[in-house]
Amino acid sequence: MFYIFIITILTGIDQWTKYLIETQLKPIGAIPIVKDIFHLTYARNTGAAFSILRDKQAFLILVTTIVVGALIYYLIKILKTGEVAFKLSLAIIIGGALGNLIDRVRLNYVTDFLDFTLINYPIFNEGLKEVSHPL
């Protein structure tokens, strides 16, 4: 029950933060948290990690549903025997995957916003940027 609670809370936090990004950050594009190192930058991703499989939403929804289902099944199977850290890790992965699945079904893209500008790393699951860095 504890791990279902973690999954539910993390999925809720994921959707809440993405709602805030859509309503508050989208109009301005980006906010530097630590200038030239870490920004919150609004981005839409119609693909998977690093925008692979761009615009293949039906496929990504199907694969994510299967993987999340398999992970939930596995988590339930190891509830009494597995390591706590491993079960917690699975719950965190499932929560994040469910948040992205909800985005894909509801919006036809995933909202991303964690932007490590220091190392020129893509915004997590970066897709087509709606806006570039205005700062």
Secondary structure, DSSP 4 states (H G I P E B T S, - for coil): -HHHHHHHHHHHHHHHHHHHIIIIITTT-EEEEETTTEEEEEEEESSSGGGTTTT-HHHHHHHHHHHHHHHHHHHHHTTTTS-HHHHHHHHHHHHHHHHHHHHHHHHSSEEEEEE-TTTTPPPTT--S-SS----
